[in-house]
Amino acid sequence: MSQTLASEIQDSIRSTDFARLRDRLVALRPVEVAETMLELKADEQVVAFRVLPREFASDVFEYLPAPAQETLVKTMGHEDVAALLNHMAPDDRTVLLGELPANVTKHLLSLLTDEERTEAIALLGYEPGTIGRLMTPHYIAVREDWTVQQVMDFVRQHGQDSETLNVIYVVDEQGLLIDDIRMREFLVVPLTKHVSDLMDRRYVSLKATDAQEAAVEVFKREDRTALPVTDTKGILIGIVTVDDALDVAEQAATRDMQRVGGSEALDEPYMDIALGRMVKKRAGWLVVLFLGEMLTATAMGFFEKEIERAVVLALFVPLIISSGGNSGSQASTLVIRAMAVGELRIKDWWRVIRREALSGVMLGGILGSIGFLRISVWSIFSTIYGPHWLLVAATVGLALIAIVLWGTLVGSMLPLILRRLGFDPATSSAPFVATLVDVTGLVIYFSVGLVVLKGTLL
């Protein structure tokens, strides 16, 4: 559908049939128009935006990804940009201005009206990553001595400027937040009742200086569509809506996923980031992991004599180290996710050890049994494992139990240790855990071999 629509837009632009173009676009939802805009060239996007009503164009603009917004702003004329920015939601405008170079932001601020510029500067004054950057100053606040009739009249007069009407906020003479009341409560009571009759003085608020991730946790816990934001004194200065919190959650999940995969967070869309920056962000961890894997050769060199005497042990090195790395990666991923969603805390470390110790023994037992049976069955039809195949099978089976157990313990404890030291647990990525367990797994494997095969092959 979007490709067909994009072709229709291009045909209308070429034929200068702007009335048809406008009618076709305004019949769609803003998000649909934004998706279609991404398929147009920059100059075609400008033409399409110019035929849209200003408020509708601002709604469409807010659905565009940041790189597309920046390109469009640079392509459009001053008047078009001014109209677009002045009609944007303050929180979305703050995100855009915060990502642009300082000189560009300064120029765009000059295009805003005095009122909008004051709002934009106030929001940009908060540190990046704080709730102040997410909030909008457009909300409905009332006083506790008002009647429901007065509240409804106020909403009718000022509601069109509010980000949401789901919740009405109650403030005192100094602007201190004292309660929040859902709109539905005003709709089901007599108009003569006072706001104070509906108040329970129980509310949840955010601080403008708090980290944005805190908003995600509160939204998840409180099941709200909007939350009030106060300054350090408790004065209501704005609200944050759930759609902004979802954006923060998505960005955080993306960063964690990239780190778990053994890379720095890209902080840009994959298709938009410059090749040089992407290589730079990925090279660091790859070099660290490569140097770590070099220790594997060192470990094998330490057991060089044993390998010469029992070459058969070398056949199972890939099997052994991959099993330990895989089990460690599993445990690391599970623990990192449990910490991210609040299911697990540092104080639960002992419970984690007990669970992972039992899991490691059971998982190792499963893999060890499979390895033992594989060698045993193969030895019925072949002499590849020599006359001491039973001891070789026992070595592999026991080593797998020990290495999988070790892998699960390392993978589960490393995120907790990093969190305790103040680092991001996601940096204990699966590749890092796998590399660590690979090296130590070889030591465990050959040590088990020395004990089991002593007096025979060794």
Beta strands, then each sheet from edge to edge (+ up, - down):
strand 1: 141-142
strand 2: 167-171
strand 3: 177-182
strand 4: 206-207
strand 5: 226-230
strand 6: 236-241
sheet 1: 1+ 2+ 3-
sheet 2: 4+ 5+ 6-
end
